[in-house]
């Protein structure tokens, strides 16, 4: 076998191995990104639930404060006819 054919064969083997390795690395990277996406979605849903819970608490507190304010205003109106 001539030197040129050995070089071409060697380059072909190296390029083939590099291509196969690159494809496997990319597949693993893509799989990892998909898993991270699922985790991010779960975290986002948990934050959304927490925000909704906090919003409900704020709505309840607002109602209580408005009720207290109304009672105070009624008491003041009764004192100052």
C-alpha positions as CSV (number, residue, x, y, z in Angstrom):
1,X,0.0,0.0,0.0
2,X,1.4,3.4,-0.9
3,X,1.9,6.2,1.5
4,X,-0.8,8.3,0.0
5,X,-3.4,5.6,0.4
6,X,-2.3,5.0,4.0
7,X,-2.8,8.7,4.7
8,X,-6.2,8.8,3.0
9,X,-7.3,5.6,4.9
10,X,-6.0,7.1,8.2
11,X,-7.8,10.4,7.6
12,X,-11.0,8.5,6.7
13,X,-10.8,6.5,9.9
14,X,-10.2,9.6,12.0
15,X,-13.0,11.5,10.4
16,X,-15.4,8.6,10.8
17,X,-14.5,8.1,14.4
18,X,-14.8,11.9,15.0
19,X,-18.2,12.0,13.3
20,X,-19.6,9.1,15.3
21,X,-18.2,10.5,18.6
22,X,-19.6,13.9,17.8
23,X,-23.0,12.6,17.1
24,X,-23.1,10.6,20.4
25,X,-21.9,13.7,22.3
26,X,-24.6,15.8,20.7
27,X,-27.3,13.3,21.5
28,X,-26.2,13.1,25.2
29,X,-26.1,16.9,25.3
30,X,-29.6,17.1,23.8
31,X,-31.0,14.5,26.2
32,X,-29.5,16.5,29.1
33,X,-31.1,19.7,27.9
34,X,-34.5,18.0,27.6
35,X,-34.2,16.8,31.2
36,X,-33.2,20.3,32.4
37,X,-36.2,21.7,30.5
38,X,-38.6,19.4,32.4
39,X,-37.0,20.4,35.7
40,X,-37.3,24.1,34.8
41,X,-41.0,23.5,34.0
42,X,-41.6,21.9,37.3
43,X,-39.8,24.7,39.1
44,X,-41.9,27.3,37.1
45,X,-45.1,25.5,38.1
46,X,-44.1,25.4,41.7
47,X,-43.4,29.2,41.6
48,X,-46.7,29.8,40.0
49,X,-48.5,27.8,42.7
50,X,-46.7,29.8,45.4
51,X,-47.5,33.1,43.7
52,X,-51.2,32.1,43.5
53,X,-51.1,31.1,47.2
54,X,-49.5,34.5,48.1
55,X,-52.1,36.3,46.0
56,X,-55.0,34.5,47.8
57,X,-53.4,35.5,51.1
58,X,-53.1,39.1,50.0
59,X,-56.7,39.1,48.8
60,X,-57.9,37.7,52.1
61,X,-55.8,40.3,54.0
62,X,-57.2,43.1,51.9
63,X,-60.8,42.0,52.6
64,X,-60.0,41.9,56.3
65,X,-58.5,45.3,56.3
66,X,-61.4,46.8,54.3
67,X,-63.8,45.2,56.8
68,X,-61.9,46.7,59.7
69,X,-61.8,50.1,58.0
70,X,-65.5,50.0,57.4
71,X,-66.2,49.1,61.0
72,X,-64.0,52.1,62.1
73,X,-65.8,54.4,59.7
74,X,-69.2,53.2,61.0
75,X,-68.1,53.7,64.6
76,X,-66.9,57.2,63.8
77,X,-70.1,58.0,62.0
78,X,-72.1,56.7,65.0
79,X,-70.1,58.9,67.4
80,X,-70.4,62.0,65.2
81,X,-74.0,62.2,64.1
